[in-house]
């Protein structure tokens, strides 16, 4: 397993697990987040990446997602990413507003700071 997959697997395992969304156009709810399974979160991210590579990403429902996430954020994963703006992490995993947290640091390096 390469470092990127390992990092995503470890981070996803810390996040709450997978769910069956009632509406794929909206972020998950607190109840759905409580029922997440780490392996399924990772599988969802990997499937999203396959869609990205195939250029078959979903259409964002930004207005409704912003409104829904204003009531609280119940994300499925935290992704540690490079500071490079050319890497749109949400797009790379075909995720929308309210699906993942993205932490950006130079060189993808995590430390105690």
Phi and psi restraints in degrees (range 20) as a CNS / XPLOR table:
assign (resid 1 and name C) (resid 2 and name N)
       (resid 2 and name CA) (resid 2 and name C) 1.0 -76.1 20.0 2
assign (resid 2 and name N) (resid 2 and name CA)
       (resid 2 and name C) (resid 3 and name N) 1.0 170.1 20.0 2
assign (resid 2 and name C) (resid 3 and name N)
       (resid 3 and name CA) (resid 3 and name C) 1.0 -60.9 20.0 2
assign (resid 3 and name N) (resid 3 and name CA)
       (resid 3 and name C) (resid 4 and name N) 1.0 -38.6 20.0 2
assign (resid 3 and name C) (resid 4 and name N)
       (resid 4 and name CA) (resid 4 and name C) 1.0 -63.7 20.0 2
assign (resid 4 and name N) (resid 4 and name CA)
       (resid 4 and name C) (resid 5 and name N) 1.0 -48.3 20.0 2
assign (resid 4 and name C) (resid 5 and name N)
       (resid 5 and name CA) (resid 5 and name C) 1.0 -63.3 20.0 2
assign (resid 5 and name N) (resid 5 and name CA)
       (resid 5 and name C) (resid 6 and name N) 1.0 -39.5 20.0 2
assign (resid 5 and name C) (resid 6 and name N)
       (resid 6 and name CA) (resid 6 and name C) 1.0 -63.9 20.0 2
assign (resid 6 and name N) (resid 6 and name CA)
       (resid 6 and name C) (resid 7 and name N) 1.0 -43.9 20.0 2
assign (resid 6 and name C) (resid 7 and name N)
       (resid 7 and name CA) (resid 7 and name C) 1.0 -62.7 20.0 2
assign (resid 7 and name N) (resid 7 and name CA)
       (resid 7 and name C) (resid 8 and name N) 1.0 -44.2 20.0 2
assign (resid 7 and name C) (resid 8 and name N)
       (resid 8 and name CA) (resid 8 and name C) 1.0 -63.7 20.0 2
assign (resid 8 and name N) (resid 8 and name CA)
       (resid 8 and name C) (resid 9 and name N) 1.0 -41.5 20.0 2
assign (resid 8 and name C) (resid 9 and name N)
       (resid 9 and name CA) (resid 9 and name C) 1.0 -63.2 20.0 2
assign (resid 9 and name N) (resid 9 and name CA)
       (resid 9 and name C) (resid 10 and name N) 1.0 -44.3 20.0 2
assign (resid 9 and name C) (resid 10 and name N)
       (resid 10 and name CA) (resid 10 and name C) 1.0 -66.8 20.0 2
assign (resid 10 and name N) (resid 10 and name CA)
       (resid 10 and name C) (resid 11 and name N) 1.0 -44.5 20.0 2
assign (resid 10 and name C) (resid 11 and name N)
       (resid 11 and name CA) (resid 11 and name C) 1.0 -66.5 20.0 2
assign (resid 11 and name N) (resid 11 and name CA)
       (resid 11 and name C) (resid 12 and name N) 1.0 -43.8 20.0 2
assign (resid 11 and name C) (resid 12 and name N)
       (resid 12 and name CA) (resid 12 and name C) 1.0 -62.7 20.0 2
assign (resid 12 and name N) (resid 12 and name CA)
       (resid 12 and name C) (resid 13 and name N) 1.0 -33.5 20.0 2
assign (resid 12 and name C) (resid 13 and name N)
       (resid 13 and name CA) (resid 13 and name C) 1.0 -69.6 20.0 2
assign (resid 13 and name N) (resid 13 and name CA)
       (resid 13 and name C) (resid 14 and name N) 1.0 -22.5 20.0 2
assign (resid 13 and name C) (resid 14 and name N)
       (resid 14 and name CA) (resid 14 and name C) 1.0 -82.2 20.0 2
assign (resid 14 and name N) (resid 14 and name CA)
       (resid 14 and name C) (resid 15 and name N) 1.0 -24.6 20.0 2
assign (resid 14 and name C) (resid 15 and name N)
       (resid 15 and name CA) (resid 15 and name C) 1.0 -77.4 20.0 2
assign (resid 15 and name N) (resid 15 and name CA)
       (resid 15 and name C) (resid 16 and name N) 1.0 163.3 20.0 2
assign (resid 15 and name C) (resid 16 and name N)
       (resid 16 and name CA) (resid 16 and name C) 1.0 -67.8 20.0 2
assign (resid 16 and name N) (resid 16 and name CA)
       (resid 16 and name C) (resid 17 and name N) 1.0 154.2 20.0 2
assign (resid 16 and name C) (resid 17 and name N)
       (resid 17 and name CA) (resid 17 and name C) 1.0 -79.9 20.0 2
assign (resid 17 and name N) (resid 17 and name CA)
       (resid 17 and name C) (resid 18 and name N) 1.0 -167.1 20.0 2
assign (resid 17 and name C) (resid 18 and name N)
       (resid 18 and name CA) (resid 18 and name C) 1.0 -84.1 20.0 2
assign (resid 18 and name N) (resid 18 and name CA)
       (resid 18 and name C) (resid 19 and name N) 1.0 168.3 20.0 2
assign (resid 18 and name C) (resid 19 and name N)
       (resid 19 and name CA) (resid 19 and name C) 1.0 -153.9 20.0 2
assign (resid 19 and name N) (resid 19 and name CA)
       (resid 19 and name C) (resid 20 and name N) 1.0 166.8 20.0 2
assign (resid 19 and name C) (resid 20 and name N)
       (resid 20 and name CA) (resid 20 and name C) 1.0 -106.9 20.0 2
assign (resid 20 and name N) (resid 20 and name CA)
       (resid 20 and name C) (resid 21 and name N) 1.0 108.8 20.0 2
assign (resid 20 and name C) (resid 21 and name N)
       (resid 21 and name CA) (resid 21 and name C) 1.0 -66.4 20.0 2
assign (resid 21 and name N) (resid 21 and name CA)
       (resid 21 and name C) (resid 22 and name N) 1.0 138.2 20.0 2
assign (resid 21 and name C) (resid 22 and name N)
       (resid 22 and name CA) (resid 22 and name C) 1.0 -70.0 20.0 2
assign (resid 22 and name N) (resid 22 and name CA)
       (resid 22 and name C) (resid 23 and name N) 1.0 -33.3 20.0 2
assign (resid 22 and name C) (resid 23 and name N)
       (resid 23 and name CA) (resid 23 and name C) 1.0 -140.6 20.0 2
assign (resid 23 and name N) (resid 23 and name CA)
       (resid 23 and name C) (resid 24 and name N) 1.0 110.9 20.0 2
assign (resid 23 and name C) (resid 24 and name N)
       (resid 24 and name CA) (resid 24 and name C) 1.0 -63.7 20.0 2
assign (resid 24 and name N) (resid 24 and name CA)
       (resid 24 and name C) (resid 25 and name N) 1.0 -14.4 20.0 2
assign (resid 24 and name C) (resid 25 and name N)
       (resid 25 and name CA) (resid 25 and name C) 1.0 -86.1 20.0 2
assign (resid 25 and name N) (resid 25 and name CA)
       (resid 25 and name C) (resid 26 and name N) 1.0 -2.3 20.0 2
assign (resid 25 and name C) (resid 26 and name N)
       (resid 26 and name CA) (resid 26 and name C) 1.0 -124.3 20.0 2
assign (resid 26 and name N) (resid 26 and name CA)
       (resid 26 and name C) (resid 27 and name N) 1.0 154.9 20.0 2
assign (resid 26 and name C) (resid 27 and name N)
       (resid 27 and name CA) (resid 27 and name C) 1.0 -66.5 20.0 2
assign (resid 27 and name N) (resid 27 and name CA)
       (resid 27 and name C) (resid 28 and name N) 1.0 163.6 20.0 2
assign (resid 27 and name C) (resid 28 and name N)
       (resid 28 and name CA) (resid 28 and name C) 1.0 -72.6 20.0 2
assign (resid 28 and name N) (resid 28 and name CA)
       (resid 28 and name C) (resid 29 and name N) 1.0 160.0 20.0 2
assign (resid 28 and name C) (resid 29 and name N)
       (resid 29 and name CA) (resid 29 and name C) 1.0 -95.4 20.0 2
assign (resid 29 and name N) (resid 29 and name CA)
       (resid 29 and name C) (resid 30 and name N) 1.0 170.6 20.0 2
assign (resid 29 and name C) (resid 30 and name N)
       (resid 30 and name CA) (resid 30 and name C) 1.0 -59.8 20.0 2
assign (resid 30 and name N) (resid 30 and name CA)
       (resid 30 and name C) (resid 31 and name N) 1.0 -41.5 20.0 2
assign (resid 30 and name C) (resid 31 and name N)
       (resid 31 and name CA) (resid 31 and name C) 1.0 -63.6 20.0 2
assign (resid 31 and name N) (resid 31 and name CA)
       (resid 31 and name C) (resid 32 and name N) 1.0 -43.7 20.0 2
assign (resid 31 and name C) (resid 32 and name N)
       (resid 32 and name CA) (resid 32 and name C) 1.0 -63.9 20.0 2
assign (resid 32 and name N) (resid 32 and name CA)
       (resid 32 and name C) (resid 33 and name N) 1.0 -39.0 20.0 2
assign (resid 32 and name C) (resid 33 and name N)
       (resid 33 and name CA) (resid 33 and name C) 1.0 -62.1 20.0 2
assign (resid 33 and name N) (resid 33 and name CA)
       (resid 33 and name C) (resid 34 and name N) 1.0 -38.5 20.0 2
assign (resid 33 and name C) (resid 34 and name N)
       (resid 34 and name CA) (resid 34 and name C) 1.0 -62.9 20.0 2
assign (resid 34 and name N) (resid 34 and name CA)
       (resid 34 and name C) (resid 35 and name N) 1.0 -23.2 20.0 2
assign (resid 34 and name C) (resid 35 and name N)
       (resid 35 and name CA) (resid 35 and name C) 1.0 -100.0 20.0 2
assign (resid 35 and name N) (resid 35 and name CA)
       (resid 35 and name C) (resid 36 and name N) 1.0 10.8 20.0 2
assign (resid 35 and name C) (resid 36 and name N)
       (resid 36 and name CA) (resid 36 and name C) 1.0 -70.8 20.0 2
assign (resid 36 and name N) (resid 36 and name CA)
       (resid 36 and name C) (resid 37 and name N) 1.0 148.3 20.0 2
assign (resid 36 and name C) (resid 37 and name N)
       (resid 37 and name CA) (resid 37 and name C) 1.0 -120.0 20.0 2
assign (resid 37 and name N) (resid 37 and name CA)
       (resid 37 and name C) (resid 38 and name N) 1.0 123.3 20.0 2
assign (resid 37 and name C) (resid 38 and name N)
       (resid 38 and name CA) (resid 38 and name C) 1.0 -50.1 20.0 2
assign (resid 38 and name N) (resid 38 and name CA)
       (resid 38 and name C) (resid 39 and name N) 1.0 -43.7 20.0 2
assign (resid 38 and name C) (resid 39 and name N)
       (resid 39 and name CA) (resid 39 and name C) 1.0 -62.8 20.0 2
assign (resid 39 and name N) (resid 39 and name CA)
       (resid 39 and name C) (resid 40 and name N) 1.0 -35.0 20.0 2
assign (resid 39 and name C) (resid 40 and name N)
       (resid 40 and name CA) (resid 40 and name C) 1.0 -73.4 20.0 2
assign (resid 40 and name N) (resid 40 and name CA)
       (resid 40 and name C) (resid 41 and name N) 1.0 -33.9 20.0 2
assign (resid 40 and name C) (resid 41 and name N)
       (resid 41 and name CA) (resid 41 and name C) 1.0 -61.7 20.0 2
assign (resid 41 and name N) (resid 41 and name CA)
       (resid 41 and name C) (resid 42 and name N) 1.0 -47.4 20.0 2
assign (resid 41 and name C) (resid 42 and name N)
       (resid 42 and name CA) (resid 42 and name C) 1.0 -60.6 20.0 2
assign (resid 42 and name N) (resid 42 and name CA)
       (resid 42 and name C) (resid 43 and name N) 1.0 -42.4 20.0 2
assign (resid 42 and name C) (resid 43 and name N)
       (resid 43 and name CA) (resid 43 and name C) 1.0 -61.8 20.0 2
assign (resid 43 and name N) (resid 43 and name CA)
       (resid 43 and name C) (resid 44 and name N) 1.0 -40.0 20.0 2
assign (resid 43 and name C) (resid 44 and name N)
       (resid 44 and name CA) (resid 44 and name C) 1.0 -63.0 20.0 2
assign (resid 44 and name N) (resid 44 and name CA)
       (resid 44 and name C) (resid 45 and name N) 1.0 -42.7 20.0 2
assign (resid 44 and name C) (resid 45 and name N)
       (resid 45 and name CA) (resid 45 and name C) 1.0 -64.8 20.0 2
assign (resid 45 and name N) (resid 45 and name CA)
       (resid 45 and name C) (resid 46 and name N) 1.0 -41.8 20.0 2
assign (resid 45 and name C) (resid 46 and name N)
       (resid 46 and name CA) (resid 46 and name C) 1.0 -67.5 20.0 2
assign (resid 46 and name N) (resid 46 and name CA)
       (resid 46 and name C) (resid 47 and name N) 1.0 -39.1 20.0 2
assign (resid 46 and name C) (resid 47 and name N)
       (resid 47 and name CA) (resid 47 and name C) 1.0 -64.5 20.0 2
assign (resid 47 and name N) (resid 47 and name CA)
       (resid 47 and name C) (resid 48 and name N) 1.0 -40.3 20.0 2
assign (resid 47 and name C) (resid 48 and name N)
       (resid 48 and name CA) (resid 48 and name C) 1.0 -61.3 20.0 2
assign (resid 48 and name N) (resid 48 and name CA)
       (resid 48 and name C) (resid 49 and name N) 1.0 -38.3 20.0 2
assign (resid 48 and name C) (resid 49 and name N)
       (resid 49 and name CA) (resid 49 and name C) 1.0 -66.2 20.0 2
assign (resid 49 and name N) (resid 49 and name CA)
       (resid 49 and name C) (resid 50 and name N) 1.0 -37.8 20.0 2
assign (resid 49 and name C) (resid 50 and name N)
       (resid 50 and name CA) (resid 50 and name C) 1.0 -61.8 20.0 2
assign (resid 50 and name N) (resid 50 and name CA)
       (resid 50 and name C) (resid 51 and name N) 1.0 -40.7 20.0 2
assign (resid 50 and name C) (resid 51 and name N)
       (resid 51 and name CA) (resid 51 and name C) 1.0 -64.7 20.0 2
assign (resid 51 and name N) (resid 51 and name CA)
       (resid 51 and name C) (resid 52 and name N) 1.0 -39.8 20.0 2
assign (resid 51 and name C) (resid 52 and name N)
       (resid 52 and name CA) (resid 52 and name C) 1.0 -61.3 20.0 2
assign (resid 52 and name N) (resid 52 and name CA)
       (resid 52 and name C) (resid 53 and name N) 1.0 -47.2 20.0 2
assign (resid 52 and name C) (resid 53 and name N)
       (resid 53 and name CA) (resid 53 and name C) 1.0 -62.1 20.0 2
assign (resid 53 and name N) (resid 53 and name CA)
       (resid 53 and name C) (resid 54 and name N) 1.0 -37.9 20.0 2
assign (resid 53 and name C) (resid 54 and name N)
       (resid 54 and name CA) (resid 54 and name C) 1.0 -80.7 20.0 2
assign (resid 54 and name N) (resid 54 and name CA)
       (resid 54 and name C) (resid 55 and name N) 1.0 -0.7 20.0 2
assign (resid 54 and name C) (resid 55 and name N)
       (resid 55 and name CA) (resid 55 and name C) 1.0 58.9 20.0 2
assign (resid 55 and name N) (resid 55 and name CA)
       (resid 55 and name C) (resid 56 and name N) 1.0 41.9 20.0 2
assign (resid 55 and name C) (resid 56 and name N)
       (resid 56 and name CA) (resid 56 and name C) 1.0 -125.5 20.0 2
assign (resid 56 and name N) (resid 56 and name CA)
       (resid 56 and name C) (resid 57 and name N) 1.0 48.4 20.0 2
assign (resid 56 and name C) (resid 57 and name N)
       (resid 57 and name CA) (resid 57 and name C) 1.0 -81.0 20.0 2
assign (resid 57 and name N) (resid 57 and name CA)
       (resid 57 and name C) (resid 58 and name N) 1.0 155.3 20.0 2
assign (resid 57 and name C) (resid 58 and name N)
       (resid 58 and name CA) (resid 58 and name C) 1.0 -73.1 20.0 2
assign (resid 58 and name N) (resid 58 and name CA)
       (resid 58 and name C) (resid 59 and name N) 1.0 159.7 20.0 2
assign (resid 58 and name C) (resid 59 and name N)
       (resid 59 and name CA) (resid 59 and name C) 1.0 -83.2 20.0 2
assign (resid 59 and name N) (resid 59 and name CA)
       (resid 59 and name C) (resid 60 and name N) 1.0 126.5 20.0 2
assign (resid 59 and name C) (resid 60 and name N)
       (resid 60 and name CA) (resid 60 and name C) 1.0 -71.6 20.0 2
assign (resid 60 and name N) (resid 60 and name CA)
       (resid 60 and name C) (resid 61 and name N) 1.0 142.9 20.0 2
assign (resid 60 and name C) (resid 61 and name N)
       (resid 61 and name CA) (resid 61 and name C) 1.0 -109.5 20.0 2
assign (resid 61 and name N) (resid 61 and name CA)
       (resid 61 and name C) (resid 62 and name N) 1.0 68.7 20.0 2
assign (resid 61 and name C) (resid 62 and name N)
       (resid 62 and name CA) (resid 62 and name C) 1.0 -59.3 20.0 2
assign (resid 62 and name N) (resid 62 and name CA)
       (resid 62 and name C) (resid 63 and name N) 1.0 -49.7 20.0 2
assign (resid 62 and name C) (resid 63 and name N)
       (resid 63 and name CA) (resid 63 and name C) 1.0 -57.8 20.0 2
assign (resid 63 and name N) (resid 63 and name CA)
       (resid 63 and name C) (resid 64 and name N) 1.0 -50.1 20.0 2
assign (resid 63 and name C) (resid 64 and name N)
       (resid 64 and name CA) (resid 64 and name C) 1.0 -68.8 20.0 2
assign (resid 64 and name N) (resid 64 and name CA)
       (resid 64 and name C) (resid 65 and name N) 1.0 -35.2 20.0 2
assign (resid 64 and name C) (resid 65 and name N)
       (resid 65 and name CA) (resid 65 and name C) 1.0 -68.0 20.0 2
assign (resid 65 and name N) (resid 65 and name CA)
       (resid 65 and name C) (resid 66 and name N) 1.0 -41.2 20.0 2
assign (resid 65 and name C) (resid 66 and name N)
       (resid 66 and name CA) (resid 66 and name C) 1.0 -62.9 20.0 2
assign (resid 66 and name N) (resid 66 and name CA)
       (resid 66 and name C) (resid 67 and name N) 1.0 -45.0 20.0 2
assign (resid 66 and name C) (resid 67 and name N)
       (resid 67 and name CA) (resid 67 and name C) 1.0 -61.2 20.0 2
assign (resid 67 and name N) (resid 67 and name CA)
       (resid 67 and name C) (resid 68 and name N) 1.0 -47.3 20.0 2
assign (resid 67 and name C) (resid 68 and name N)
       (resid 68 and name CA) (resid 68 and name C) 1.0 -64.5 20.0 2
assign (resid 68 and name N) (resid 68 and name CA)
       (resid 68 and name C) (resid 69 and name N) 1.0 -41.3 20.0 2
assign (resid 68 and name C) (resid 69 and name N)
       (resid 69 and name CA) (resid 69 and name C) 1.0 -77.0 20.0 2
assign (resid 69 and name N) (resid 69 and name CA)
       (resid 69 and name C) (resid 70 and name N) 1.0 -11.6 20.0 2
assign (resid 69 and name C) (resid 70 and name N)
       (resid 70 and name CA) (resid 70 and name C) 1.0 -68.7 20.0 2
assign (resid 70 and name N) (resid 70 and name CA)
       (resid 70 and name C) (resid 71 and name N) 1.0 -18.5 20.0 2
assign (resid 70 and name C) (resid 71 and name N)
       (resid 71 and name CA) (resid 71 and name C) 1.0 -84.3 20.0 2
assign (resid 71 and name N) (resid 71 and name CA)
       (resid 71 and name C) (resid 72 and name N) 1.0 -8.5 20.0 2
assign (resid 71 and name C) (resid 72 and name N)
       (resid 72 and name CA) (resid 72 and name C) 1.0 147.5 20.0 2
assign (resid 72 and name N) (resid 72 and name CA)
       (resid 72 and name C) (resid 73 and name N) 1.0 154.0 20.0 2
assign (resid 72 and name C) (resid 73 and name N)
       (resid 73 and name CA) (resid 73 and name C) 1.0 -113.3 20.0 2
assign (resid 73 and name N) (resid 73 and name CA)
       (resid 73 and name C) (resid 74 and name N) 1.0 123.5 20.0 2
assign (resid 73 and name C) (resid 74 and name N)
       (resid 74 and name CA) (resid 74 and name C) 1.0 -129.2 20.0 2
assign (resid 74 and name N) (resid 74 and name CA)
       (resid 74 and name C) (resid 75 and name N) 1.0 68.3 20.0 2
assign (resid 74 and name C) (resid 75 and name N)
       (resid 75 and name CA) (resid 75 and name C) 1.0 -76.9 20.0 2
assign (resid 75 and name N) (resid 75 and name CA)
       (resid 75 and name C) (resid 76 and name N) 1.0 160.1 20.0 2
assign (resid 75 and name C) (resid 76 and name N)
       (resid 76 and name CA) (resid 76 and name C) 1.0 -92.8 20.0 2
assign (resid 76 and name N) (resid 76 and name CA)
       (resid 76 and name C) (resid 77 and name N) 1.0 -18.6 20.0 2
assign (resid 76 and name C) (resid 77 and name N)
       (resid 77 and name CA) (resid 77 and name C) 1.0 -161.7 20.0 2
assign (resid 77 and name N) (resid 77 and name CA)
       (resid 77 and name C) (resid 78 and name N) 1.0 162.4 20.0 2
assign (resid 77 and name C) (resid 78 and name N)
       (resid 78 and name CA) (resid 78 and name C) 1.0 -118.2 20.0 2
assign (resid 78 and name N) (resid 78 and name CA)
       (resid 78 and name C) (resid 79 and name N) 1.0 127.8 20.0 2
assign (resid 78 and name C) (resid 79 and name N)
       (resid 79 and name CA) (resid 79 and name C) 1.0 -112.1 20.0 2
assign (resid 79 and name N) (resid 79 and name CA)
       (resid 79 and name C) (resid 80 and name N) 1.0 125.3 20.0 2
assign (resid 79 and name C) (resid 80 and name N)
       (resid 80 and name CA) (resid 80 and name C) 1.0 -90.1 20.0 2
assign (resid 80 and name N) (resid 80 and name CA)
       (resid 80 and name C) (resid 81 and name N) 1.0 119.9 20.0 2
assign (resid 80 and name C) (resid 81 and name N)
       (resid 81 and name CA) (resid 81 and name C) 1.0 -128.5 20.0 2
assign (resid 81 and name N) (resid 81 and name CA)
       (resid 81 and name C) (resid 82 and name N) 1.0 162.2 20.0 2
assign (resid 81 and name C) (resid 82 and name N)
       (resid 82 and name CA) (resid 82 and name C) 1.0 -68.4 20.0 2
assign (resid 82 and name N) (resid 82 and name CA)
       (resid 82 and name C) (resid 83 and name N) 1.0 154.1 20.0 2
assign (resid 82 and name C) (resid 83 and name N)
       (resid 83 and name CA) (resid 83 and name C) 1.0 -67.6 20.0 2
assign (resid 83 and name N) (resid 83 and name CA)
       (resid 83 and name C) (resid 84 and name N) 1.0 -14.6 20.0 2
assign (resid 83 and name C) (resid 84 and name N)
       (resid 84 and name CA) (resid 84 and name C) 1.0 -56.9 20.0 2
assign (resid 84 and name N) (resid 84 and name CA)
       (resid 84 and name C) (resid 85 and name N) 1.0 118.5 20.0 2
assign (resid 84 and name C) (resid 85 and name N)
       (resid 85 and name CA) (resid 85 and name C) 1.0 -71.6 20.0 2
assign (resid 85 and name N) (resid 85 and name CA)
       (resid 85 and name C) (resid 86 and name N) 1.0 -10.5 20.0 2
assign (resid 85 and name C) (resid 86 and name N)
       (resid 86 and name CA) (resid 86 and name C) 1.0 -79.6 20.0 2
assign (resid 86 and name N) (resid 86 and name CA)
       (resid 86 and name C) (resid 87 and name N) 1.0 -3.8 20.0 2
assign (resid 86 and name C) (resid 87 and name N)
       (resid 87 and name CA) (resid 87 and name C) 1.0 -109.9 20.0 2
assign (resid 87 and name N) (resid 87 and name CA)
       (resid 87 and name C) (resid 88 and name N) 1.0 93.9 20.0 2
assign (resid 87 and name C) (resid 88 and name N)
       (resid 88 and name CA) (resid 88 and name C) 1.0 -80.2 20.0 2
assign (resid 88 and name N) (resid 88 and name CA)
       (resid 88 and name C) (resid 89 and name N) 1.0 91.8 20.0 2
assign (resid 88 and name C) (resid 89 and name N)
       (resid 89 and name CA) (resid 89 and name C) 1.0 -55.1 20.0 2
assign (resid 89 and name N) (resid 89 and name CA)
       (resid 89 and name C) (resid 90 and name N) 1.0 -44.9 20.0 2
assign (resid 89 and name C) (resid 90 and name N)
       (resid 90 and name CA) (resid 90 and name C) 1.0 -59.0 20.0 2
assign (resid 90 and name N) (resid 90 and name CA)
       (resid 90 and name C) (resid 91 and name N) 1.0 -39.7 20.0 2
assign (resid 90 and name C) (resid 91 and name N)
       (resid 91 and name CA) (resid 91 and name C) 1.0 -69.2 20.0 2
assign (resid 91 and name N) (resid 91 and name CA)
       (resid 91 and name C) (resid 92 and name N) 1.0 -41.9 20.0 2
assign (resid 91 and name C) (resid 92 and name N)
       (resid 92 and name CA) (resid 92 and name C) 1.0 -59.7 20.0 2
assign (resid 92 and name N) (resid 92 and name CA)
       (resid 92 and name C) (resid 93 and name N) 1.0 -30.7 20.0 2
assign (resid 92 and name C) (resid 93 and name N)
       (resid 93 and name CA) (resid 93 and name C) 1.0 -107.3 20.0 2
assign (resid 93 and name N) (resid 93 and name CA)
       (resid 93 and name C) (resid 94 and name N) 1.0 9.6 20.0 2
assign (resid 93 and name C) (resid 94 and name N)
       (resid 94 and name CA) (resid 94 and name C) 1.0 48.5 20.0 2
assign (resid 94 and name N) (resid 94 and name CA)
       (resid 94 and name C) (resid 95 and name N) 1.0 54.5 20.0 2
assign (resid 94 and name C) (resid 95 and name N)
       (resid 95 and name CA) (resid 95 and name C) 1.0 -118.1 20.0 2
assign (resid 95 and name N) (resid 95 and name CA)
       (resid 95 and name C) (resid 96 and name N) 1.0 158.2 20.0 2
assign (resid 95 and name C) (resid 96 and name N)
       (resid 96 and name CA) (resid 96 and name C) 1.0 -118.0 20.0 2
assign (resid 96 and name N) (resid 96 and name CA)
       (resid 96 and name C) (resid 97 and name N) 1.0 -175.3 20.0 2
assign (resid 96 and name C) (resid 97 and name N)
       (resid 97 and name CA) (resid 97 and name C) 1.0 -56.9 20.0 2
assign (resid 97 and name N) (resid 97 and name CA)
       (resid 97 and name C) (resid 98 and name N) 1.0 129.8 20.0 2
assign (resid 97 and name C) (resid 98 and name N)
       (resid 98 and name CA) (resid 98 and name C) 1.0 89.2 20.0 2
assign (resid 98 and name N) (resid 98 and name CA)
       (resid 98 and name C) (resid 99 and name N) 1.0 4.3 20.0 2
assign (resid 98 and name C) (resid 99 and name N)
       (resid 99 and name CA) (resid 99 and name C) 1.0 -98.2 20.0 2
assign (resid 99 and name N) (resid 99 and name CA)
       (resid 99 and name C) (resid 100 and name N) 1.0 -42.1 20.0 2
assign (resid 99 and name C) (resid 100 and name N)
       (resid 100 and name CA) (resid 100 and name C) 1.0 -140.7 20.0 2
assign (resid 100 and name N) (resid 100 and name CA)
       (resid 100 and name C) (resid 101 and name N) 1.0 153.5 20.0 2
assign (resid 100 and name C) (resid 101 and name N)
       (resid 101 and name CA) (resid 101 and name C) 1.0 -95.4 20.0 2
assign (resid 101 and name N) (resid 101 and name CA)
       (resid 101 and name C) (resid 102 and name N) 1.0 139.8 20.0 2
assign (resid 101 and name C) (resid 102 and name N)
       (resid 102 and name CA) (resid 102 and name C) 1.0 -121.0 20.0 2
assign (resid 102 and name N) (resid 102 and name CA)
       (resid 102 and name C) (resid 103 and name N) 1.0 117.7 20.0 2
assign (resid 102 and name C) (resid 103 and name N)
       (resid 103 and name CA) (resid 103 and name C) 1.0 -100.6 20.0 2
assign (resid 103 and name N) (resid 103 and name CA)
       (resid 103 and name C) (resid 104 and name N) 1.0 122.7 20.0 2
assign (resid 103 and name C) (resid 104 and name N)
       (resid 104 and name CA) (resid 104 and name C) 1.0 -110.1 20.0 2
assign (resid 104 and name N) (resid 104 and name CA)
       (resid 104 and name C) (resid 105 and name N) 1.0 125.7 20.0 2
assign (resid 104 and name C) (resid 105 and name N)
       (resid 105 and name CA) (resid 105 and name C) 1.0 -139.3 20.0 2
assign (resid 105 and name N) (resid 105 and name CA)
       (resid 105 and name C) (resid 106 and name N) 1.0 154.0 20.0 2
assign (resid 105 and name C) (resid 106 and name N)
       (resid 106 and name CA) (resid 106 and name C) 1.0 -63.7 20.0 2
assign (resid 106 and name N) (resid 106 and name CA)
       (resid 106 and name C) (resid 107 and name N) 1.0 124.7 20.0 2
assign (resid 106 and name C) (resid 107 and name N)
       (resid 107 and name CA) (resid 107 and name C) 1.0 78.0 20.0 2
assign (resid 107 and name N) (resid 107 and name CA)
       (resid 107 and name C) (resid 108 and name N) 1.0 10.8 20.0 2
assign (resid 107 and name C) (resid 108 and name N)
       (resid 108 and name CA) (resid 108 and name C) 1.0 56.4 20.0 2
assign (resid 108 and name N) (resid 108 and name CA)
       (resid 108 and name C) (resid 109 and name N) 1.0 31.7 20.0 2
assign (resid 108 and name C) (resid 109 and name N)
       (resid 109 and name CA) (resid 109 and name C) 1.0 -100.2 20.0 2
assign (resid 109 and name N) (resid 109 and name CA)
       (resid 109 and name C) (resid 110 and name N) 1.0 126.0 20.0 2
assign (resid 109 and name C) (resid 110 and name N)
       (resid 110 and name CA) (resid 110 and name C) 1.0 -102.1 20.0 2
assign (resid 110 and name N) (resid 110 and name CA)
       (resid 110 and name C) (resid 111 and name N) 1.0 134.0 20.0 2
assign (resid 110 and name C) (resid 111 and name N)
       (resid 111 and name CA) (resid 111 and name C) 1.0 -144.6 20.0 2
assign (resid 111 and name N) (resid 111 and name CA)
       (resid 111 and name C) (resid 112 and name N) 1.0 -174.5 20.0 2
assign (resid 111 and name C) (resid 112 and name N)
       (resid 112 and name CA) (resid 112 and name C) 1.0 -71.3 20.0 2
assign (resid 112 and name N) (resid 112 and name CA)
       (resid 112 and name C) (resid 113 and name N) 1.0 -17.7 20.0 2
